Amino acid sequence: MAVKRDYYDVLGVARDADDAEIKRAFRRLAQRHHPDVDTDDGAEQRFKEVNEAYRVLSDRQRRSAYDMFGHAGVDGAAGGFEGFGGGFGPFGDIFDAFFGGAPAGARRRQRVVPGADLRYDLTIDFAEAVFGVTREIRFPTLATCERCDGAGGEPGTEPETCPDCNGSGEQRRVAQTILGQMVNIVACARCRGEGRIVATPCTECGGDGRVRQERTVQVEIPAGIDDGQRIALEGQGEAGPRGGPPGDLFVAVAVRPHPHLVRRGTELYHELPITFPQAALGATLDVPTVEGTEKVEIPAGVQGGHEIRLRGKGVPRLRGAGRGDLHVVVNVVVPQKLSKRERELLEELNEIGQPAVLPKGPSVFDRLRDLFS
């Protein structure tokens, strides 16, 4: 029989973690290990393990029993009803998850509403994406009210049990249908499903527990980030109403294009135009890099499409060591207009030159195919 892992280790939280920390850890792990997302072997079992740990640690009574007696104190309650893709607790939890309410006669826990996730669009330069940068961003958001500490009521007052739903957070409406009486369970309109009301609202936030303010956050942009990627800052979104946990902040990164370099993953490409004499005689030319410029030797007799690779001059790997390469692709440019002297010299060269012969090795089509694949 397999030994169960410690529930705190499963969620990756300390034993004194509060409810908000446990919820954030569960959300993160559930998204990572959901069988539709995690294709590795054992994903379904890991997802069930995360669900089981959360069901125990998110319930104060079960958590207290687990802290005192370990798995033996919750073995009858942790397993619950298995199925529906990952395991739920008692039948009331299943009904609540799929239909938004508990069966008749069941008392639901007071609902805690998390804050909204936020998105911030950040544009950075090409070099900043390659080498990384720290940016300070400023945005409007809803933050916890300091006067009432997010509770929503005037300091010194306590929320009261909602008289319309008696603290259950829900109301039952009976309707007559051709099938008989049908009971429709909806969130209480007065307390909005929270089970409590603020009798004396805070004068600062009006009872919401949040106030609008400008917020400043330092964002670490890792070296090697690409255009369109996002950075998730956990718990940096909007504060939840009346003490609810905060949402997350997602920074969507856009990268300005480089005037001379094209990026493909960790590889950079530069098309280097050269003249016919430079191709025939060879030359030493400056090539743009992310750091500046670098001199490159062009061999005599080089053909169009020839590639010169500069090792380690590309983009750093986000999840690995080292950098990609810079590929310099030679393009022999034929002039469209000639001076009288240039035409005379070329005609003389044409008379004494040898017929053109294709060089050995890959053709220009092969090189282009390899380049773009």
N, C-alpha and C positions, 0 to 999 in steps of 0.2 A: 504493500500500500504506500503510495507516494506521500511524502511529508509536505503538509501545506506550508507555504511561505508566510512570513509575518506580513499582515495586511499593511502596516506602515511602510515596509520595504517594497511591497507591490506598487503602492502609489508614489513612493519616493518622497515621503514627507516625514517630519519629526513627530515624535509621540505627543508633543505639546502643540501640534498644528491646530489652527482654528478651522471653523467650518469653511471659510472662504478659501483657505489654502488647499483643503481637501477637495473642494469642488473644482478648483482650477487644475489641480493635478489629475483628477478624474477626466475632465474634459480633454485635456491634452493627450493623455494615454489612450482614451477611448477613440479619439480621432486617428491616432497613429496606428492602433492595432485592430481597427475594425476589419473584418474579413474581406470587405469590398475594397479596402485600401492596402492592407498588408497581405502580400501574396506569399510570404515565407511560410514554411511548414510550422504548424503549431500556432498560427495567428488566431484561430478561433478559440483555442484553449487560453491564450494570453488575454484575449478580450473578455472571456468569461471570468478569469481570475481578477481582472481589474474591476469588473462589475460587482463581483462578490465582495471584494475589499471595500468598495464604495458603499454598498448597501449596509455594511456593518458600521463603518466609521462615520457615515453621515447621519446615523440614528443615535441619539445621545444615550438611550438605554442600552442598546446593543454594544455601543462603544465602551460604555462603563463596564458591562459584563465581560467584554473581551479584554479590557485592560487588567481586570482582576483575575480572570480564569483562563485567558488565552482562547484558543479555538474550542476548547471544551465548553466554554460558557456560551457560545453562539452557534454550535454545530447544528442545532435544530432550526435556527432562524436564518443562518447565512445562506444555506443552499437555496431555499425558496423554490420557486417554480421555474424550472429550466425550460428554455425554448425561445421562440421568436428571435433567434439570432444572437444570443449572448446571455440569457439568464436574467430574470427579474425576481423581485421579492414576492410577497404575498399577492393574492389575486387583486387586492385593491390597488397595488402599484401598477399592475398590468392595465387595469381599467383606466387608471389615471394617465398612463403613458400614451394610450391609444385614443381615448375618448375625452380627456380633459377633466374627468371627475371620478369619484369613487362610487362604488355601488351603494344602493340605499342602505342606511343604517351604519355605514362606515364613516369615521371621522377623519378627515384629511388633515395633514399637517399644514401649519401656516405657510403660505407661499412666500418665498424670498425671490424677488425679481432682480436679476443681474443687470448691470449697466450695458449700454449698447457698445458694440465694437466700432472703432473709428478707422478711417482710411486717410492717409496723408500722402499726396503725390509730391515726390521730391525729384528734382532734376539735377544731375551732377555732370561734371566734365568727364571726358574720356579718360584722362590721366587719373582722376580721382577714383574712377571705377577700377582701374588697373592696380593702383597702389593703396586704395583704401583712404578713408577720410572720416573725421568726426564733424558732424553738422549739428547745429542747434536749430530746432524747429519750434515754431510758435503757432498755436491753434486754439480756437474757442472750444470749450467743453463744459460739461456739467460736473462740478466737483462737490465733495461732501461739505455740507454747511457747517461752518465752525461754531456757530452759535448753539445749535442743537446737537452737534456731533453726528448729524445724519439721521437722528431719530424722528425728526419732523415736528416734534412738539416743543412748546416753550420749555426752557430749562426748569427743572423741578417738577415737571408733569410727566405722567406715564400714559402710554396708549391704553385705550379701553377696549374691552371685548365688544365686537360689533353686535348691536341688539337685533339686527335683521337676520343674521345667520347663526347667532350664538357662538361665534368664534370658529365655525367650520369653514368659512370662506366660500360657501356654496349655497345655492337655493334650489329647491326642487319644485318644478311646475308640473301639475297633473293635467293631462289633456285627454279628452275622450276621442277615440278613433274607432274605426270599424272592427278593429282587433281587440278593443277594450281600452282600459286605462293605460296610458303611457306616461312614465315619469321621465321628465327631461331635467337633467342636472346641469346647471350653469353657474358661472362665477357670480358671487354676490355683487350686485350693482353698487351697493353702498361702500363696501370696503375693497372692492375690486379683487376679491379672492384672497385677501391677506388675513381675514379673520379679526383684524383689529382696526380701530379708527383713532384718529388723532383729534381729541376733543378740543384742545387748545393749540392751534397751529403755531408754529414758530413764525415770528414776525419777519424774520430774515428770508426764509425760503418758502413761506406759505404752506408748510406742512409736507412738502415733497422731500425734504432732507437734502436737497441739492441746490446749488446756486451756479449761475453761469459765470465763467471767468476765463481769462486767457491763461494758457499753460505753456511752459517752456520745457522741452525735453532734449537731452543730448542723445543723438543717434550715432552709433558706431557702424560705419559702412565698411564691411570687410573687403580686403583686397581680392579682386577677381570677380566681384559681383557683375552680373550681366543686365542688360536692358530688359525691363519687364519683371524682374525678380522682386520679391517682397521680403521685408524684415518684420518679424512679429515681436512686439514688445508686450509681454504678458502683464495684465493688470494696469496698463497705461491708458485704457479707454475711459468711457464715461463711468462715473460712480453710479451704483445702483440706487434706486429710490428707497428712502427710509432704511438705510444701512445695508442694502443689497451689495453683493460683491461687484467690483468694477469689471468692465469689459476689457478687451485687448485693443491695442493700437497696431495697425498694419501700415507700414511705410512702403509704398509702391515706388520703385526706383526707375527713373528714366535716364538714359545716358545720351549725352549729346554726341553726334558722330564726329569722328576725326577727319580733318580735311584730306589726309593722305593715306590713312591706314584703314583697313577693313578687318573686322573681327569675326572669327568663326570659332566659338567656344574659347579655348585658351590659345588658339593660333591667330597670328596677325599676318596680313597680306599687304604688300605694296607693289604697285605696278610702276616699274622704272623705265621711262622713255629714254632711248639713246639714239644717236645718229648713226648713219651707215658707216662713216669713218671710225667712229668709236667701236662699233661692232666688229669691224674688220681689223683694226689695229689694237684694240684693247684700251682700257682707260681706268682711272681711279675716280669714283664719283661719291658724292655725299648722299646717304639714304636716311630719310626721317625715321626715327624710332620714338617710343614713348618718352624716353629720357632726353632726347634731343636729336642729334644726327650722328651717323657713324659712316666712316669711309669703307667702301666696298670695291674690291678689285674685279673689274670686268675682263674676262680672258679674251685674247685675240681670237677672232673667228666665231664669236658667240652667236647663237641663233635666237630668233624670236621665240618667246615662251620658255627660255632657259630659266631655271630657278636656282637662286642662291639662298641657302638657309642660314640664318643667324641664330645659333642656339641660345636659348634662355632669354630671348628678347621679346617674348610674347607676354601672355597674361598669367598671373599666378593661379594655381589650382585652388579652388575654394576648399575642398576637402582632401587635400594632399600636399605633398612637398614639391617645390620647384615651380618652374614656369614653362609655358609653351614656347614656341619658336616664332621668329619673324621670317616670312617667306618673301623674298624679293624676286619678282617675276619680270624678266627683261622683255621690253617691247621695242623692237627696231622700227623707228618712225621714218617713213619715206617722205621727203619734202614735196609739197604740192606745187610750190612755185620756186623756180630757179633763176638765179641771176645769169647774165650772159657768160661770165667767167665760169660759174659752176657747171653750166651746160657744156661748155667746151671741154672741161676736165673730165666730166662723166662720159662724153662721147669718145674721148681719147682712151679712157679706161675700158670702155666697152669694146673698142677695137683690139686692144692688146690682152684683154681678160680672157679667161677660160670659160667654157660653157658651164652653166649652173648645174651642180650635182647635189641631190638630196643627201644630207649627212646620215651616217649610220646611227642606229638607236631609235628611240621612240619618236614618232612623228609629232607635229604640233598639235594634231587632234588628240593623240594619246596624252600629251602633257596637259592640255586643257581639260580633258575628261578627269584626269587624276587630281587636278587642281580643284575643280568644283565638286568632286565627290568626297 
